[in-house]
Every structure is written in structure tokens, then in C-alpha cells.
Amino acid sequence: MDLTQRAKIFSPFSAVRGSEEKAKEEESKLTRVMRRELSEEDIRQFNETICNVRKKMIVEIEYFLPDADGSGLGEYVKISGKVTEINPTFRFIKIVVAEEVNLAKPEHSIISFADMYKLRVLS
């Protein structure tokens, strides 16, 4: 029996079940960070940019996504898409992610201004 056939026979059996998932979970914990504070200059620039954003514009947003455990840790996520709503009163922006724009029922992402780290207008 050659090695490739032998490997196929034993591949479904893991020496320690769940160890791969546990390792991925531990690795993701290492990549978690605290929320970054914006400088006064960054806040001014963000406010200037957000004032110029209108519906149907394509934007790229980097924002903080906190962990569900309430530890204060999370990760920074970058998405781009078309603005469907911007609400300065309640301080959020709603976008359709670029890959989902042409779907029959696209998913909307609602992002709070407070969670945004970077905002860039693409078109």
C-alpha cells in the first residue's frame, strides 16, 4: 500500500478530537486588541469626511468589532460597500457590503460612528 492510500485511511481519525478547533480559538484570542483611541486630528478628519458622505456613495470603513464576552477586547474589521443610510442624530451609517450589492436581498451592515477607526470614500 502506498503512502497516499494509507494517509486517506487514517485521515478521518484525529489523535485528539477538537484540538484543531481549540488551537484556532486560542490563536484568535492572541489577535484580539483593545479599542484604539483617535487623536484630536483624526477626529477632526473623520468628522470632515463623514459630513461629505451621501447615500449611494461607495465607502471603505475600518471599525472595531468587540468580543461578545464583554472583555473590552475585539478586532478591527475592514469592509467596503454602498451607503444606504447615514444618520448623524443617532450616529450610525448603514451600508450594503460590496459583494452583496447585486443580490436580491442584500445584508446591511450598521456601524456606529463610535466604532469607526477609518473612513474612506471610494466613489
Backbone as JSON Lines, residues from 0, in Angstrom:
{"i":0,"aa":"M","n":[0.86,-1.17,0.0],"ca":[0.0,0.0,0.0],"c":[0.91,1.24,0.0]}
{"i":1,"aa":"D","n":[0.62,2.15,-0.94],"ca":[1.46,3.35,-0.98],"c":[1.03,4.35,0.1]}
{"i":2,"aa":"L","n":[1.85,5.35,0.34],"ca":[1.63,6.3,1.44],"c":[0.37,7.14,1.26]}
{"i":3,"aa":"T","n":[0.0,7.5,0.04],"ca":[-1.2,8.34,-0.16],"c":[-2.46,7.58,0.2]}
{"i":4,"aa":"Q","n":[-2.52,6.29,-0.15],"ca":[-3.69,5.49,0.22],"c":[-3.75,5.28,1.73]}
{"i":5,"aa":"R","n":[-2.6,5.05,2.32],"ca":[-2.52,4.86,3.77],"c":[-2.97,6.13,4.5]}
{"i":6,"aa":"A","n":[-2.56,7.3,3.99],"ca":[-2.95,8.57,4.6],"c":[-4.46,8.77,4.52]}
{"i":7,"aa":"K","n":[-5.06,8.39,3.4],"ca":[-6.52,8.52,3.24],"c":[-7.28,7.67,4.25]}
{"i":8,"aa":"I","n":[-6.75,6.51,4.56],"ca":[-7.41,5.62,5.51],"c":[-7.46,6.24,6.9]}
{"i":9,"aa":"F","n":[-6.34,6.85,7.33],"ca":[-6.25,7.35,8.69],"c":[-6.61,8.83,8.84]}
{"i":10,"aa":"S","n":[-6.85,9.54,7.73],"ca":[-7.14,10.97,7.84],"c":[-8.4,11.31,8.63]}
{"i":11,"aa":"P","n":[-9.47,10.49,8.6],"ca":[-10.64,10.86,9.4],"c":[-10.43,10.77,10.9]}
{"i":12,"aa":"F","n":[-9.39,10.06,11.34],"ca":[-9.16,9.86,12.76],"c":[-8.14,10.87,13.26]}
{"i":13,"aa":"S","n":[-8.56,11.68,14.19],"ca":[-7.66,12.66,14.77],"c":[-7.15,12.11,16.1]}
{"i":14,"aa":"A","n":[-5.89,12.36,16.37],"ca":[-5.31,11.86,17.63],"c":[-6.04,12.47,18.83]}
{"i":15,"aa":"V","n":[-6.33,13.75,18.75],"ca":[-7.05,14.42,19.82],"c":[-8.21,15.18,19.18]}
{"i":16,"aa":"R","n":[-9.41,14.69,19.42],"ca":[-10.58,15.31,18.81],"c":[-10.78,16.72,19.37]}
{"i":17,"aa":"G","n":[-11.06,17.66,18.45],"ca":[-11.31,19.03,18.87],"c":[-10.07,19.87,19.08]}
{"i":18,"aa":"S","n":[-8.9,19.25,18.99],"ca":[-7.67,20.0,19.25],"c":[-7.43,21.08,18.19]}
{"i":19,"aa":"E","n":[-7.82,20.78,16.96],"ca":[-7.64,21.77,15.89],"c":[-8.52,23.0,16.13]}
{"i":20,"aa":"E","n":[-9.77,22.77,16.52],"ca":[-10.67,23.88,16.81],"c":[-10.18,24.69,18.01]}
{"i":21,"aa":"K","n":[-9.71,24.0,19.02],"ca":[-9.2,24.67,20.22],"c":[-7.97,25.51,19.88]}
{"i":22,"aa":"A","n":[-7.11,25.0,19.03],"ca":[-5.92,25.75,18.63],"c":[-6.31,27.01,17.87]}
{"i":23,"aa":"K","n":[-7.3,26.91,16.98],"ca":[-7.77,28.08,16.24],"c":[-8.38,29.11,17.19]}
{"i":24,"aa":"E","n":[-9.12,28.63,18.18],"ca":[-9.73,29.53,19.17],"c":[-8.66,30.27,19.97]}
{"i":25,"aa":"E","n":[-7.64,29.55,20.4],"ca":[-6.54,30.16,21.15],"c":[-5.78,31.17,20.29]}
{"i":26,"aa":"E","n":[-5.59,30.83,19.01],"ca":[-4.9,31.74,18.1],"c":[-5.69,33.02,17.9]}
{"i":27,"aa":"S","n":[-7.02,32.89,17.79],"ca":[-7.84,34.09,17.6],"c":[-7.82,34.98,18.85]}
{"i":28,"aa":"K","n":[-7.66,34.4,20.03],"ca":[-7.55,35.19,21.24],"c":[-6.29,36.04,21.24]}
{"i":29,"aa":"L","n":[-5.24,35.53,20.63],"ca":[-3.98,36.26,20.57],"c":[-4.05,37.47,19.65]}
{"i":30,"aa":"T","n":[-4.95,37.43,18.68],"ca":[-5.06,38.54,17.72],"c":[-6.03,39.62,18.21]}
{"i":31,"aa":"R","n":[-6.68,39.42,19.33],"ca":[-7.63,40.4,19.86],"c":[-6.87,41.59,20.43]}
{"i":32,"aa":"V","n":[-7.43,42.78,20.27],"ca":[-6.78,44.01,20.72],"c":[-7.79,44.88,21.46]}
{"i":33,"aa":"M","n":[-7.26,45.87,22.15],"ca":[-8.11,46.88,22.79],"c":[-8.49,47.92,21.73]}
{"i":34,"aa":"R","n":[-9.58,48.63,21.98],"ca":[-10.01,49.69,21.08],"c":[-8.97,50.81,21.06]}
{"i":35,"aa":"R","n":[-8.64,51.28,19.87],"ca":[-7.68,52.38,19.72],"c":[-8.38,53.71,19.93]}
{"i":36,"aa":"E","n":[-7.7,54.63,20.57],"ca":[-8.23,55.97,20.76],"c":[-7.79,56.86,19.61]}
{"i":37,"aa":"L","n":[-8.71,57.64,19.07],"ca":[-8.38,58.56,17.99],"c":[-7.79,59.85,18.56]}
{"i":38,"aa":"S","n":[-6.83,60.4,17.84],"ca":[-6.26,61.68,18.23],"c":[-7.24,62.8,17.84]}
{"i":39,"aa":"E","n":[-7.01,63.98,18.35],"ca":[-7.86,65.13,18.0],"c":[-7.86,65.38,16.5]}
{"i":40,"aa":"E","n":[-6.7,65.24,15.88],"ca":[-6.58,65.43,14.43],"c":[-7.36,64.37,13.67]}
{"i":41,"aa":"D","n":[-7.29,63.12,14.13],"ca":[-8.03,62.03,13.49],"c":[-9.54,62.25,13.62]}
{"i":42,"aa":"I","n":[-9.98,62.74,14.78],"ca":[-11.4,63.01,15.0],"c":[-11.87,64.13,14.07]}
{"i":43,"aa":"R","n":[-11.07,65.18,13.94],"ca":[-11.42,66.28,13.06],"c":[-11.53,65.8,11.61]}
{"i":44,"aa":"Q","n":[-10.56,65.01,11.18],"ca":[-10.56,64.5,9.81],"c":[-11.74,63.55,9.59]}
{"i":45,"aa":"F","n":[-12.06,62.7,10.58],"ca":[-13.21,61.8,10.47],"c":[-14.5,62.6,10.33]}
{"i":46,"aa":"N","n":[-14.68,63.62,11.18],"ca":[-15.89,64.44,11.12],"c":[-16.04,65.14,9.77]}
{"i":47,"aa":"E","n":[-14.93,65.6,9.24],"ca":[-14.93,66.25,7.93],"c":[-15.35,65.26,6.83]}
{"i":48,"aa":"T","n":[-14.82,64.06,6.9],"ca":[-15.14,63.04,5.91],"c":[-16.59,62.61,6.02]}
{"i":49,"aa":"I","n":[-17.06,62.36,7.24],"ca":[-18.43,61.86,7.43],"c":[-19.46,62.9,6.98]}
{"i":50,"aa":"C","n":[-19.13,64.18,7.09],"ca":[-20.05,65.24,6.64],"c":[-20.22,65.24,5.12]}
{"i":51,"aa":"N","n":[-19.24,64.7,4.41],"ca":[-19.3,64.68,2.95],"c":[-19.86,63.37,2.37]}
{"i":52,"aa":"V","n":[-20.15,62.41,3.23],"ca":[-20.68,61.12,2.76],"c":[-22.18,61.25,2.5]}
{"i":53,"aa":"R","n":[-22.61,60.72,1.36],"ca":[-24.02,60.74,0.97],"c":[-24.46,59.33,0.58]}
{"i":54,"aa":"K","n":[-25.78,59.13,0.52],"ca":[-26.33,57.86,0.07],"c":[-25.8,57.51,-1.31]}
{"i":55,"aa":"K","n":[-25.65,56.24,-1.54],"ca":[-25.19,55.65,-2.81],"c":[-23.69,55.8,-3.06]}
{"i":56,"aa":"M","n":[-22.96,56.44,-2.16],"ca":[-21.51,56.51,-2.28],"c":[-20.92,55.16,-1.88]}
{"i":57,"aa":"I","n":[-19.78,54.83,-2.46],"ca":[-19.04,53.62,-2.08],"c":[-17.96,54.05,-1.09]}
{"i":58,"aa":"V","n":[-17.96,53.41,0.08],"ca":[-17.0,53.76,1.13],"c":[-16.28,52.51,1.62]}
{"i":59,"aa":"E","n":[-15.13,52.75,2.24],"ca":[-14.38,51.7,2.92],"c":[-14.29,52.12,4.38]}
{"i":60,"aa":"I","n":[-14.68,51.22,5.28],"ca":[-14.7,51.52,6.71],"c":[-13.9,50.48,7.46]}
{"i":61,"aa":"E","n":[-13.03,50.96,8.34],"ca":[-12.35,50.08,9.28],"c":[-12.96,50.39,10.64]}
{"i":62,"aa":"Y","n":[-13.49,49.36,11.3],"ca":[-14.17,49.59,12.57],"c":[-13.84,48.5,13.57]}
{"i":63,"aa":"F","n":[-14.09,48.82,14.85],"ca":[-13.82,47.91,15.95],"c":[-15.03,47.02,16.18]}
{"i":64,"aa":"L","n":[-14.8,45.72,16.2],"ca":[-15.85,44.75,16.47],"c":[-15.53,44.08,17.81]}
{"i":65,"aa":"P","n":[-16.25,44.47,18.89],"ca":[-15.9,43.93,20.22],"c":[-16.3,42.47,20.36]}
{"i":66,"aa":"D","n":[-15.56,41.76,21.2],"ca":[-15.91,40.38,21.53],"c":[-17.22,40.36,22.31]}
{"i":67,"aa":"A","n":[-17.94,39.27,22.2],"ca":[-19.22,39.14,22.9],"c":[-19.05,38.92,24.4]}
{"i":68,"aa":"D","n":[-17.84,38.57,24.84],"ca":[-17.63,38.27,26.26],"c":[-17.53,39.51,27.16]}
{"i":69,"aa":"G","n":[-17.55,40.7,26.55],"ca":[-17.51,41.93,27.34],"c":[-16.15,42.25,27.93]}
{"i":70,"aa":"S","n":[-15.1,41.65,27.42],"ca":[-13.76,41.85,27.97],"c":[-13.13,43.18,27.54]}
{"i":71,"aa":"G","n":[-13.75,43.85,26.58],"ca":[-13.16,45.08,26.06],"c":[-12.22,44.82,24.9]}
{"i":72,"aa":"L","n":[-11.94,43.56,24.64],"ca":[-11.11,43.19,23.51],"c":[-11.97,42.96,22.28]}
{"i":73,"aa":"G","n":[-11.34,43.01,21.12],"ca":[-12.05,42.77,19.89],"c":[-11.07,42.77,18.74]}
{"i":74,"aa":"E","n":[-11.59,42.98,17.55],"ca":[-10.73,43.03,16.38],"c":[-11.2,44.15,15.46]}
{"i":75,"aa":"Y","n":[-10.29,44.61,14.63],"ca":[-10.61,45.62,13.65],"c":[-10.93,44.94,12.33]}
{"i":76,"aa":"V","n":[-12.08,45.32,11.76],"ca":[-12.59,44.73,10.53],"c":[-12.67,45.82,9.48]}
{"i":77,"aa":"K","n":[-12.31,45.48,8.25],"ca":[-12.38,46.44,7.15],"c":[-13.39,45.93,6.13]}
{"i":78,"aa":"I","n":[-14.39,46.78,5.81],"ca":[-15.38,46.42,4.8],"c":[-15.56,47.6,3.86]}
{"i":79,"aa":"S","n":[-16.08,47.31,2.69],"ca":[-16.43,48.38,1.76],"c":[-17.8,48.06,1.16]}
{"i":80,"aa":"G","n":[-18.52,49.12,0.84],"ca":[-19.84,48.92,0.28],"c":[-20.53,50.24,-0.01]}
{"i":81,"aa":"K","n":[-21.79,50.12,-0.45],"ca":[-22.6,51.28,-0.82],"c":[-23.39,51.79,0.38]}
{"i":82,"aa":"V","n":[-23.34,53.09,0.62],"ca":[-24.08,53.71,1.73],"c":[-25.57,53.72,1.39]}
{"i":83,"aa":"T","n":[-26.38,53.15,2.29],"ca":[-27.83,53.18,2.1],"c":[-28.51,54.14,3.06]}
{"i":84,"aa":"E","n":[-27.82,54.46,4.16],"ca":[-28.37,55.41,5.13],"c":[-27.23,55.96,5.97]}
{"i":85,"aa":"I","n":[-27.34,57.24,6.29],"ca":[-26.4,57.86,7.22],"c":[-27.22,58.7,8.17]}
{"i":86,"aa":"N","n":[-27.05,58.47,9.48],"ca":[-27.87,59.13,10.48],"c":[-26.98,59.87,11.48]}
{"i":87,"aa":"P","n":[-26.82,61.19,11.29],"ca":[-25.97,61.95,12.21],"c":[-26.56,62.1,13.61]}
{"i":88,"aa":"T","n":[-27.88,62.01,13.73],"ca":[-28.52,62.14,15.04],"c":[-28.18,60.94,15.92]}
{"i":89,"aa":"F","n":[-28.37,59.75,15.38],"ca":[-28.1,58.53,16.15],"c":[-26.69,57.99,15.88]}
{"i":90,"aa":"R","n":[-25.94,58.7,15.07],"ca":[-24.52,58.47,14.82],"c":[-24.22,57.05,14.33]}
{"i":91,"aa":"F","n":[-24.84,56.68,13.2],"ca":[-24.51,55.41,12.57],"c":[-24.59,55.55,11.06]}
{"i":92,"aa":"I","n":[-23.98,54.61,10.38],"ca":[-24.02,54.53,8.93],"c":[-24.44,53.1,8.57]}
{"i":93,"aa":"K","n":[-25.26,52.98,7.56],"ca":[-25.72,51.67,7.11],"c":[-25.21,51.48,5.68]}
{"i":94,"aa":"I","n":[-24.54,50.36,5.46],"ca":[-24.02,50.08,4.12],"c":[-24.38,48.67,3.69]}
{"i":95,"aa":"V","n":[-24.4,48.47,2.37],"ca":[-24.52,47.14,1.79],"c":[-23.12,46.75,1.36]}
{"i":96,"aa":"V","n":[-22.64,45.63,1.84],"ca":[-21.29,45.18,1.53],"c":[-21.16,44.99,0.02]}
{"i":97,"aa":"A","n":[-20.03,45.4,-0.53],"ca":[-19.81,45.45,-1.98],"c":[-20.18,44.15,-2.69]}
{"i":98,"aa":"E","n":[-19.83,43.0,-2.13],"ca":[-20.11,41.72,-2.78],"c":[-21.6,41.42,-2.83]}
{"i":99,"aa":"E","n":[-22.39,42.07,-1.96],"ca":[-23.81,41.74,-1.85],"c":[-24.71,42.77,-2.53]}
{"i":100,"aa":"V","n":[-24.16,43.77,-3.17],"ca":[-24.95,44.85,-3.76],"c":[-25.93,44.31,-4.79]}
{"i":101,"aa":"N","n":[-25.54,43.33,-5.58],"ca":[-26.38,42.82,-6.65],"c":[-27.28,41.65,-6.25]}
{"i":102,"aa":"L","n":[-27.27,41.25,-5.0],"ca":[-28.13,40.17,-4.55],"c":[-29.58,40.65,-4.43]}
{"i":103,"aa":"A","n":[-30.52,39.69,-4.51],"ca":[-31.94,40.03,-4.42],"c":[-32.27,40.67,-3.07]}
{"i":104,"aa":"K","n":[-31.73,40.11,-1.99],"ca":[-31.96,40.67,-0.66],"c":[-30.61,40.8,0.05]}
{"i":105,"aa":"P","n":[-29.9,41.89,-0.21],"ca":[-28.56,42.03,0.38],"c":[-28.62,42.3,1.88]}
{"i":106,"aa":"E","n":[-27.55,41.93,2.57],"ca":[-27.41,42.19,4.0],"c":[-26.87,43.59,4.22]}
{"i":107,"aa":"H","n":[-27.42,44.3,5.19],"ca":[-26.94,45.64,5.54],"c":[-26.07,45.55,6.8]}
{"i":108,"aa":"S","n":[-25.01,46.31,6.8],"ca":[-24.17,46.43,7.99],"c":[-24.42,47.81,8.59]}
{"i":109,"aa":"I","n":[-24.74,47.84,9.86],"ca":[-24.95,49.1,10.57],"c":[-23.75,49.3,11.49]}
{"i":110,"aa":"I","n":[-23.05,50.41,11.28],"ca":[-21.82,50.67,12.02],"c":[-21.95,52.01,12.74]}
{"i":111,"aa":"S","n":[-21.7,51.97,14.03],"ca":[-21.74,53.18,14.85],"c":[-20.53,54.04,14.55]}
{"i":112,"aa":"F","n":[-20.72,55.36,14.58],"ca":[-19.6,56.28,14.4],"c":[-18.52,56.03,15.45]}
{"i":113,"aa":"A","n":[-18.95,55.68,16.67],"ca":[-18.02,55.48,17.78],"c":[-17.09,54.28,17.54]}
{"i":114,"aa":"D","n":[-17.55,53.3,16.75],"ca":[-16.74,52.12,16.48],"c":[-15.8,52.3,15.28]}
{"i":115,"aa":"M","n":[-16.03,53.34,14.49],"ca":[-15.22,53.54,13.29],"c":[-13.82,54.03,13.64]}
{"i":116,"aa":"Y","n":[-12.86,53.47,12.93],"ca":[-11.47,53.9,13.1],"c":[-11.01,54.68,11.88]}
{"i":117,"aa":"K","n":[-11.39,54.21,10.7],"ca":[-11.05,54.9,9.46],"c":[-12.24,54.86,8.53]}
{"i":118,"aa":"L","n":[-12.4,55.93,7.77],"ca":[-13.46,56.04,6.77],"c":[-12.86,56.65,5.53]}
{"i":119,"aa":"R","n":[-13.07,55.97,4.41],"ca":[-12.52,56.47,3.14],"c":[-13.59,56.37,2.08]}
{"i":120,"aa":"V","n":[-13.81,57.47,1.35],"ca":[-14.77,57.48,0.25],"c":[-14.07,56.96,-0.99]}
{"i":121,"aa":"L","n":[-14.64,55.92,-1.6],"ca":[-14.05,55.32,-2.79],"c":[-14.65,55.89,-4.06]}
{"i":122,"aa":"S","n":[-15.95,56.23,-4.04],"ca":[-16.58,56.87,-5.19],"c":[-17.91,57.48,-4.81]}
